Amino acid sequence: MNIEIWSIGKENDKFIDDGVRHYFKKTQPWNPVTLVTMQLPKKLATTDITRTKQQEEEMLLKKLQPHHYLILMDEKGKLLTSEQWAQNIQQCMNMGTKTLVLLIGGAYGVSDTIKAKANQCWSLSKLVFPHQLVRLILAEQVYRSFSILNNSPYHHS
Amino acid sequence: MNIEIWSIGKENDKFIDDGVRHYFKKTQPWNPVTLVTMQLPKKLATTDITRTKQQEEEMLLKKLQPHHYLILMDEKGKLLTSEQWAQNIQQCMNMGTKTLVLLIGGAYGVSDTIKAKANQCWSLSKLVFPHQLVRLILAEQVYRSFSILNNSPYHHS
């Protein structure tokens, strides 16, 4: 199963990039994970929040394929434990999912249309984190999930 | 008020170190924050969990001073929002706290004696994160707290 972390917003700062690579490399022997960052073309940039969300929606709809299983990361989503993350990833594999997409919305969240398309909606915390840090946290948590599924000593709860 | 993040365990990987510095630098104009990493001397290293927790307790008790306001980061702690973090930090300042300590325990948590000494106990998430990543998350969240208290546009919830 391919796992893709989709994130709207600018490229990573170096320390985030280094950290994401660090965890992807550790996960690679078990499962490939990639980060896909998406930015609106500069000519579409606007300070109008509604318009921005709409444009991000169009960008995402063009990218979403029927073989994607979409998990939206959202502050209002379900607060899962690391073990539950692992179980959910296992279930996706059991269902024969081709590509699991973990979507981090833009600065103002995603549109209702995208929310409706999501198969699940998860929250990392009641705290607000910057989008770049969320990418790093997801990279680590995917690695942790596979550690749990493979009984690796990395995770001891 | 001094803010110190205390963390038991080895020194940071470079990407964590870079990230922690990044946020400390941004927080500096408002309030100083430092990271204090603590390791048991090698001669005390053991695979006995109870013994390790006891030795870490001794190390922490030697370091704790009456002017410290101790907040323990623990999976079983309170799940606060970023706004509640900011309010709590403000309250610490209002009480005239000299040094606020955010303590990340060792790999197996802290002893009951240390738990009893903590003024508050907070949890970041229901997920388990590695200790190094917790340092980075704390550095960001302290910066976010001061952004909230200073009405900086960094935080928009």
Interface residues (C-beta under 8 A of the other chain):
Chain A: D13 K14 F15 I16 D18 G19 H22 L79 L80 T81 S82 W85 A107 Y108 L124 S125 K126 L127 V128 F129 P130 L133 L136 I137 E140 Q141 R144 H155 H156 S157
Chain B: D13 K14 F15 I16 D18 G19 H22 L79 L80 T81 S82 W85 A107 Y108 L124 S125 K126 L127 V128 F129 P130 L133 L136 I137 E140 Q141 R144 H155 H156 S157
